[in-house]
């Protein structure tokens, strides 16, 4: 639950910073892409680590 709330706050913060002019569009896009890739990698690593426990 905390991951969802903190992820939402980060996205809202990025949108706010972009609207205020503190952050340009390329940097915001880069941060969002890196965050999504890290989340996907973490999910896959967790799945792979649990896979051995399911079948052994």
Sine and cosine of phi, psi and omega as CSV:
sin_phi,cos_phi,sin_psi,cos_psi,sin_omega,cos_omega
0.00,0.00,-0.64,0.77,-0.01,-1.00
-0.92,0.38,-0.54,0.84,0.02,-1.00
-0.91,0.42,-0.64,0.77,-0.01,-1.00
-0.92,0.39,-0.69,0.72,0.00,-1.00
-0.91,0.41,-0.71,0.71,-0.02,-1.00
-0.93,0.37,-0.60,0.80,0.06,-1.00
-0.89,0.45,-0.66,0.75,0.06,-1.00
-0.90,0.44,-0.64,0.76,0.02,-1.00
-0.91,0.40,-0.60,0.80,0.04,-1.00
-0.91,0.43,-0.69,0.72,0.01,-1.00
-0.91,0.42,-0.63,0.78,0.05,-1.00
-0.91,0.41,-0.65,0.76,0.04,-1.00
-0.89,0.45,-0.65,0.76,0.05,-1.00
-0.90,0.44,-0.68,0.74,0.02,-1.00
-0.90,0.44,-0.65,0.76,0.02,-1.00
-0.91,0.42,-0.70,0.71,0.00,-1.00
-0.91,0.41,-0.58,0.82,0.03,-1.00
-0.93,0.36,-0.64,0.77,0.02,-1.00
-0.93,0.37,-0.54,0.84,0.00,-1.00
-0.98,0.19,-0.21,0.98,0.00,-1.00
1.00,-0.01,0.13,0.99,0.00,-1.00
-0.97,0.22,-0.37,0.93,-0.11,-0.99
-0.66,-0.75,0.73,-0.68,0.04,-1.00
-1.00,0.09,0.19,-0.98,-0.14,-0.99
-0.91,0.41,-0.59,0.81,-0.01,-1.00
-0.92,0.40,-0.65,0.76,0.01,-1.00
-0.92,0.39,-0.65,0.76,0.02,-1.00
-0.90,0.43,-0.67,0.74,0.03,-1.00
-0.90,0.44,-0.64,0.77,0.03,-1.00
-0.89,0.46,-0.71,0.70,-0.01,-1.00
-0.89,0.46,-0.68,0.74,0.00,-1.00
-0.91,0.41,-0.68,0.73,0.01,-1.00
-0.91,0.43,-0.68,0.73,0.03,-1.00
-0.90,0.44,-0.65,0.76,0.03,-1.00
-0.90,0.44,-0.67,0.75,0.02,-1.00
-0.92,0.39,-0.66,0.75,0.01,-1.00
-0.91,0.42,-0.64,0.77,0.03,-1.00
-0.91,0.42,-0.63,0.77,0.03,-1.00
-0.91,0.41,-0.65,0.76,0.04,-1.00
-0.91,0.42,-0.70,0.71,0.01,-1.00
-0.89,0.46,-0.67,0.74,0.02,-1.00
-0.90,0.43,-0.66,0.76,0.04,-1.00
-0.89,0.45,-0.67,0.74,0.03,-1.00
-0.92,0.40,-0.66,0.75,0.04,-1.00
-0.89,0.45,-0.65,0.76,0.04,-1.00
-0.90,0.43,-0.68,0.74,0.02,-1.00
-0.89,0.46,-0.69,0.73,0.00,-1.00
-0.91,0.42,-0.64,0.77,0.00,-1.00
-0.93,0.37,-0.54,0.84,0.03,-1.00
-0.98,0.18,-0.36,0.93,-0.04,-1.00
-0.89,0.45,-0.63,0.77,0.00,-1.00
-0.92,0.38,-0.54,0.84,0.02,-1.00
-0.95,0.31,-0.48,0.88,-0.02,-1.00
-0.95,0.30,-0.59,0.81,-0.13,-0.99
-0.96,-0.28,-0.09,1.00,0.01,-1.00
-0.95,-0.33,0.00,0.00,0.00,0.00
